[in-house]
């Protein structure tokens, strides 16, 4: 949509931020902190999106937080690590990210609402620059009472949100809820910021070559909102839009994605394309195995502490302890790998020997058939349709590996990340034998934490056209933009960390400020 300067707005602000995840709220806070009239437009009724569901790991290397904890992390080691993992791609963005991260953390921690600590969690690749136990930071927990009326705006944990419940009474906000809650509190205290829920941005308004506002669909009809300085799209990807997934060849399914229902359906990305924006990486996502749920959804699954994963042939096809994105990529590497089956025994007392969010009880799974249980492997094979000879041979071979302490097929337990969740007592704690019936098989599908393809941007998060020119007034960060990480997921907190940094760089550019 193109308008002239004398067309009226329903409301006008210096900065319009679309979305309310960690990146969007970081940008909104920085703009409002410096006295600029800022509005956050959120499609849903609550704030935080997938960020609120997360563990809130922020991959923001080289900061005072790592230094306070005595970490071996540094900006140079992070630069080396990203260069090694990404194969030297996107060097300008990598440099902008690494150079900005420490100052951003320092700026955020100047606000008493924003406190961080180091969270031990290994990086995902054995590459130059990796530091022991990782470099991710997380926000401190926060009491619900500290947020007051703002608490009602923060999306609750995924297990409660999917059931239509709010925050558990008296519980602290931790992880992603703490991050969103703290950013919202800091934003609100500036006195220069406002939040609008139920505002789905479907169009961008231009004045010649510049984006000057948005059109948001609300329950009261469309609302035209002007942006004097710029529009920042921090609205997430399109993982919940099956039509867009299919059009761009994104593996998995919308129902298996971890984004809150009704969110992340890609309208802001399409609105930017409509005004000439280029896109990249549109077939990419942040992948993870997902335990299939009775209602057709899936649960983000990581930290396998036992069991084996087999495909339709009854054979293992990967190291089950791989970082979740790498395991997800193994799953869609061959059509027969999805759905897979996670096979485990009674050592876990009937519970899943892994972390799965949101959880469902074993009884619910067994009743619905998403899990099956049997006294022997042969009977388990019959219940799942797997070849009995192959499944029993797979388990026997794996048990031999557990006894000798070496996975000769896939190297499970060789890497620091493999051992991070391991609880075994044998020579290799990541290899736990399966020899205590009854046996259980849990259906495993390909889930994701979001798509990572989106609008092409530069080092200031400015949205670009196909010819590389800048669309003035339009910025994008997080999963609304094409990720700096390309087809890789270097470490825990990269999605949130890059979203926060490039949102900050967007605000710095649009306000001509410095961090």
C-alpha positions in Angstrom: 0.0 0.0 0.0 1.3 3.4 -0.9 0.1 6.6 0.8 0.9 10.3 0.6 2.3 12.2 3.6 -1.0 14.0 4.2 -3.0 10.7 4.7 -4.1 10.3 8.2 -3.1 7.6 10.7 -5.2 5.9 13.3 -2.1 6.4 15.5 1.6 7.3 14.9 4.8 6.5 16.7 8.5 7.0 16.3 9.1 3.2 16.2 6.8 0.4 15.4 7.9 -3.1 16.5 6.0 -6.1 15.1 6.1 -9.2 17.3 7.0 -9.6 21.0 9.7 -12.3 21.3 13.0 -11.7 22.8 14.4 -9.9 19.8 11.4 -7.7 19.3 11.2 -6.6 22.9 15.0 -5.9 23.0 14.6 -3.5 20.1 11.5 -2.0 21.6 13.1 -1.5 25.0 16.2 0.2 23.5 14.2 2.6 21.4 11.9 3.5 24.3 14.7 3.8 26.8 16.2 6.6 24.7 12.9 8.4 24.8 11.4 7.4 21.5 7.7 6.8 21.3 7.6 3.0 20.6 4.7 0.6 20.1 4.8 -3.2 20.1 2.2 -4.9 17.9 1.5 -8.5 18.8 -0.9 -10.7 16.8 -1.8 -12.9 19.8 -3.4 -12.1 23.1 -0.2 -12.7 25.0 3.5 -11.7 24.5 6.6 -13.8 24.0 5.8 -16.2 21.2 8.2 -19.2 21.1 10.7 -17.2 23.1 8.4 -17.5 26.1 8.4 -21.3 25.7 12.2 -21.5 25.5 14.8 -22.1 28.1 15.9 -18.5 27.4 19.5 -19.4 26.5 21.0 -16.3 24.9 24.2 -16.9 22.8 25.8 -13.5 23.5 29.5 -14.1 23.7 32.3 -12.1 25.2 30.2 -10.3 27.8 30.8 -9.4 31.4 28.4 -12.2 32.4 30.8 -14.8 31.1 33.7 -13.0 32.6 32.0 -12.9 36.0 31.5 -16.7 35.9 35.2 -17.3 35.0 34.3 -18.7 31.6 37.0 -19.2 28.9 34.7 -17.4 26.4 35.8 -14.4 24.6 34.8 -12.4 21.5 37.7 -13.9 19.6 36.9 -17.5 20.5 33.3 -16.9 19.5 34.5 -15.4 16.2 36.7 -18.4 15.6 33.9 -20.8 16.4 31.3 -19.2 14.2 33.8 -19.0 11.3 34.6 -22.7 11.7 31.0 -23.9 12.0 29.6 -21.7 9.3 32.5 -22.3 6.9 33.3 -18.6 6.6 29.9 -17.6 5.3 28.3 -14.3 6.2 31.6 -12.8 7.6 30.2 -9.3 7.8 27.2 -10.4 9.8 29.3 -12.6 12.0 31.6 -9.7 12.8 28.7 -7.3 13.5 27.1 -9.9 15.8 30.3 -10.7 17.7 31.3 -7.0 18.0 27.9 -5.9 19.3 27.0 -8.7 21.7 29.2 -7.6 24.7 28.0 -4.0 24.5 24.4 -5.0 24.2 24.6 -7.2 27.3 26.2 -4.3 29.2 23.5 -1.9 28.1 20.7 -4.3 29.1 22.3 -5.0 32.5 22.3 -1.3 33.3 18.6 -1.7 33.9 17.8 -3.3 37.2 15.1 -5.4 35.6 17.6 -7.1 33.4 20.0 -9.6 35.1 21.8 -12.5 33.5 24.0 -15.5 34.6 26.0 -18.1 32.7 24.1 -21.3 31.9 26.4 -24.3 31.4 25.3 -26.0 28.1 27.8 -27.2 25.5 28.0 -25.7 22.1 26.8 -28.0 19.4 30.0 -28.6 17.3 33.5 -29.7 18.1 35.2 -26.9 16.3 37.9 -24.3 16.9 36.8 -21.7 19.4 34.5 -24.0 21.4 34.8 -23.4 25.1 34.1 -26.0 27.9 30.4 -26.0 28.9 29.4 -23.4 26.4 29.0 -19.6 26.6 25.2 -19.1 26.8 23.6 -16.8 29.3 20.1 -16.8 30.8 18.0 -14.3 32.7 17.6 -14.6 36.4 14.2 -15.9 37.7 11.7 -13.2 38.6 8.7 -13.2 41.0 5.3 -12.9 39.5 4.5 -10.1 41.9 7.3 -8.0 40.5 5.4 -7.8 37.2 2.1 -6.8 38.7 -0.6 -6.3 36.0 2.0 -7.0 33.3 2.0 -10.6 34.2 -1.3 -11.1 32.4 0.5 -10.2 29.1 3.3 -12.8 29.4 2.6 -16.2 27.7 2.7 -19.0 30.3 4.8 -22.2 30.0 4.0 -24.3 26.9 2.4 -27.2 28.9 -0.1 -24.8 30.5 -0.6 -22.6 27.5 -1.6 -25.5 25.3 -4.2 -26.4 27.9 -5.6 -22.9 28.0 -4.2 -22.2 31.5 -2.4 -19.2 32.9 0.6 -19.0 35.1 0.7 -21.4 38.1 -0.2 -19.4 41.2 2.9 -18.3 43.1 5.4 -19.8 40.7 8.5 -17.8 39.7 8.9 -16.9 36.0 11.9 -18.9 34.8 13.5 -19.4 31.4 11.7 -17.8 28.5 9.0 -16.3 30.7 11.6 -14.6 32.8 13.3 -13.2 29.7 10.0 -11.9 28.3 8.8 -10.7 31.7 12.0 -8.8 32.4 12.2 -7.2 29.0 8.5 -6.2 29.3 9.1 -4.7 32.7 12.1 -2.7 31.5 10.1 -1.5 28.4 7.1 -0.5 30.5 9.3 1.5 33.0 10.7 3.7 30.2 7.4 5.5 30.0 7.8 5.7 26.3 6.4 2.4 25.2 3.0 0.8 24.6 1.9 -2.7 23.8 -1.0 -3.6 21.5 -2.2 -7.3 21.5 -4.6 -8.6 18.9 -2.9 -6.6 16.2 -2.0 -8.8 13.2 0.2 -6.8 10.8 -0.7 -7.8 7.2 0.5 -4.8 5.2 3.3 -2.3 5.1 2.6 1.3 4.1 5.1 3.1 1.9 5.6 6.7 0.8 7.5 6.4 -2.4 10.6 4.2 -1.6 10.2 4.3 2.2 8.2 2.2 4.6 6.3 4.7 6.8 3.8 2.5 8.7 1.8 -0.7 8.9 -1.8 -1.9 8.6 -2.8 -4.2 11.5 -6.0 -6.3 11.5 -7.8 -6.1 14.9 -11.2 -7.2 16.2 -12.4 -3.6 15.5 -11.2 -3.7 11.9 -8.0 -2.6 10.2 -5.9 0.0 11.9 -3.3 2.2 10.2 -0.3 2.9 12.4 2.5 5.3 11.3 6.2 4.9 12.0 8.2 8.1 11.9 11.6 6.4 12.4 11.1 2.9 11.2 9.3 -0.5 11.4 11.1 -3.5 13.0 9.7 -6.9 12.0 10.5 -9.2 14.9 7.5 -11.3 14.3 8.9 -14.8 14.0 8.8 -17.2 11.0 6.1 -19.0 9.2 6.3 -22.5 10.7 2.6 -22.5 11.6 1.5 -21.9 8.0 1.4 -25.2 6.2 0.7 -23.6 2.8 3.9 -21.5 3.1 5.9 -24.5 4.4 4.8 -26.6 1.4 5.4 -23.8 -1.1 9.0 -23.4 0.1 9.8 -27.1 0.8 10.1 -26.9 4.5 10.3 -30.4 6.1 8.0 -31.4 8.9 4.5 -30.1 9.5 2.8 -27.0 10.9 1.1 -29.1 13.5 4.4 -30.4 14.8 6.0 -26.9 15.2 6.6 -25.6 18.7 5.3 -22.1 18.1 2.1 -21.2 19.9 -1.1 -22.1 18.0 -2.2 -19.2 15.7 1.1 -17.5 15.7 4.1 -17.4 13.3 2.1 -17.7 10.1 4.3 -15.4 8.0 2.0 -12.4 7.2 4.7 -9.8 8.0 7.2 -11.6 5.8 4.7 -11.7 2.9 3.9 -8.0 3.5 7.6 -7.1 3.1 7.8 -9.2 -0.1 4.8 -7.2 -1.4 6.9 -4.0 -1.2 9.9 -5.5 -2.9 11.8 -7.4 -0.2 14.1 -10.3 -1.0 14.1 -13.6 0.9 16.6 -16.3 1.6 16.9 -19.7 3.3 13.1 -20.2 3.0 13.4 -24.0 3.2 15.4 -23.9 6.5 14.3 -24.3 10.1 15.6 -24.8 13.7 14.9 -28.5 13.8 14.4 -31.0 16.7 12.9 -34.4 17.2 9.4 -34.3 18.5 7.5 -36.8 20.6 4.1 -37.2 18.8 1.2 -36.3 21.0 -2.3 -37.8 21.0 -3.8 -34.5 19.6 -1.5 -34.5 16.5 0.9 -32.0 17.9 4.5 -32.7 19.0 6.8 -32.0 21.9 10.4 -30.7 21.6 12.6 -33.5 22.7 16.3 -33.5 23.6 18.7 -35.0 26.1 18.2 -38.7 25.4 19.4 -40.5 28.5 18.7 -44.0 27.2 17.1 -46.0 24.5 17.6 -46.0 20.8 15.9 -44.3 17.8 15.1 -46.5 14.8 13.5 -45.8 11.5 10.9 -47.9 9.5 13.5 -50.6 8.8 14.1 -51.1 12.6 17.7 -49.8 12.4 19.4 -46.9 14.0 20.4 -44.1 11.7 22.1 -41.5 13.9 23.7 -40.8 17.2 20.7 -40.2 19.4 22.6 -37.8 21.6 23.3 -35.3 18.8 22.3 -31.7 19.4 18.6 -31.5 18.5 19.0 -29.6 15.3 21.6 -32.0 14.0 19.3 -35.0 15.0 16.4 -33.3 13.2 18.5 -33.0 10.0 19.3 -36.7 10.2 15.6 -37.4 10.5 14.7 -35.6 7.3 17.7 -36.8 5.4 15.8 -39.9 4.3 12.0 -40.3 3.9 11.9 -43.5 5.9 13.3 -41.7 9.0 10.0 -39.9 9.8 8.1 -41.1 11.7 10.8 -42.9 13.8 10.4 -44.8 17.0 12.2 -44.1 20.2 12.6 -47.5 21.9 13.4 -47.8 25.6 13.0 -50.2 28.5 11.8 -50.3 32.1 15.0 -48.7 33.5 13.2 -45.3 33.4 10.2 -46.6 35.4 7.9 -46.1 32.4 8.8 -42.5 31.9 10.5 -41.1 28.8 14.3 -41.2 29.3 14.6 -37.8 27.7 13.5 -34.2 28.1 10.2 -33.5 26.3 8.2 -30.3 26.4 5.3 -30.2 26.9 5.1 -33.5 28.6 2.2 -35.9 28.5 1.8 -38.9 30.9 2.8 -42.3 29.8 -0.8 -43.4 30.4 -2.1 -40.8 28.0 0.4 -41.9 25.3 -0.3 -45.6 25.8 -4.0 -45.1 25.7 -3.9 -43.1 22.4 -1.3 -45.4 20.7 1.4 -42.7 20.3 3.4 -45.1 22.6 3.2 -48.9 22.6 4.4 -51.3 25.2 5.2 -55.0 25.0 7.0 -57.6 27.1 9.4 -58.6 24.3 11.1 -56.8 21.5 9.4 -59.2 19.0 6.0 -58.2 20.3 7.0 -54.5 20.3 7.9 -54.9 16.6 4.6 -56.4 15.9 2.7 -53.5 17.6 4.7 -50.9 15.7 5.0 -52.6 12.3 8.8 -52.7 12.5 10.7 -55.8 11.2 11.2 -58.0 14.3 14.5 -59.4 13.2 16.0 -56.0 12.5 14.8 -54.5 15.8 16.1 -57.3 17.9 19.4 -57.3 16.1 19.7 -53.5 16.5 19.1 -53.7 20.3 21.5 -56.6 20.7 24.2 -54.7 18.8 23.6 -51.6 20.8 23.8 -53.5 24.1 27.2 -54.8 23.0 28.3 -51.3 22.5 27.1 -50.3 25.9 29.0 -53.2 27.5 32.3 -52.3 25.7 31.7 -48.5 26.1 32.1 -47.6 22.4 29.3 -46.9 19.8 31.1 -48.2 16.7 28.2 -47.1 14.4 27.6 -43.5 15.3 30.0 -42.5 18.1 27.4 -41.8 20.8 29.1 -40.5 23.9 32.2 -39.4 22.2 31.4 -35.6 22.3 31.0 -33.3 25.3 27.4 -32.6 24.3 26.5 -36.3 24.2 27.7 -36.7 27.8 26.0 -33.6 29.1 22.7 -35.4 29.7 24.1 -38.9 30.2 23.3 -40.9 33.4 24.6 -44.4 32.6 26.9 -46.2 35.0 28.8 -48.2 32.5 32.1 -47.4 30.7 30.2 -44.9 28.5 27.5 -43.1 30.4 25.7 -42.2 27.1 25.2 -45.9 26.3 22.6 -47.6 28.5 21.7 -51.2 27.6 18.1 -52.1 26.8 17.5 -55.3 28.7 14.8 -54.8 31.2 11.3 -55.5 29.9 8.7 -54.3 29.3 9.8 -52.3 26.3 8.2 -49.1 25.0 8.3 -47.5 21.6 7.4 -43.7 21.4 6.4 -42.3 18.0 9.0 -39.6 17.0 8.3 -36.9 14.3 10.2 -34.0 12.9 9.4 -30.9 15.0 11.0 -27.4 14.9 11.6 -24.3 17.0 10.7 -22.1 14.0 11.6 -21.5 10.4 14.8 -19.6 9.9 14.3 -18.4 6.4 13.0 -14.9 5.8 13.8 -11.4 4.7 17.3 -10.7 3.4 19.0 -8.1 5.6 22.3 -6.3 5.9 24.5 -5.9 9.0 22.2 -3.2 10.4 19.2 -5.5 9.9 17.9 -3.3 7.1 15.7 -5.2 4.7 17.1 -5.5 1.2 15.6 -5.8 -2.3 16.7 -8.5 -4.8 19.2 -6.0 -6.3 20.8 -5.4 -2.8 19.4 -1.9 -2.3 17.9 -1.0 1.0 14.2 -0.6 1.6 14.3 2.5 3.8 12.4 2.4 7.1 12.1 -1.4 7.2 14.1 -3.7 9.4 13.9 -7.4 10.3 15.5 -9.6 13.0 15.0 -13.1 14.4 13.0 -15.6 12.4 11.4 -12.9 10.3 14.8 -12.5 8.7 17.1 -15.0 7.0 19.4 -16.3 9.8 23.1 -15.5 9.9 23.6 -19.1 10.8 22.4 -20.4 7.5 21.9 -24.2 7.6 23.6 -24.5 11.0 22.6 -24.2 14.6 26.0 -23.5 16.3 25.0 -23.4 20.0 22.2 -23.0 22.5 20.7 -19.6 22.3 21.8 -18.6 18.8 18.2 -17.9 17.7 17.5 -15.6 20.6 21.0 -14.1 20.7 21.1 -13.1 17.1 17.5 -11.8 17.3 18.5 -9.6 20.2 21.7 -8.3 18.6 20.2 -7.5 15.2 17.1 -5.9 16.7 19.5 -3.7 18.6 21.5 -2.9 15.5 18.2 -2.0 13.7 17.3 0.4 16.4 20.7 1.9 16.4 20.5 2.5 12.7 17.0 3.9 12.7 17.7 6.2 15.6 21.3 6.9 14.7 22.3 6.0 18.2 25.2 4.0 19.6 25.3 1.0 21.9 
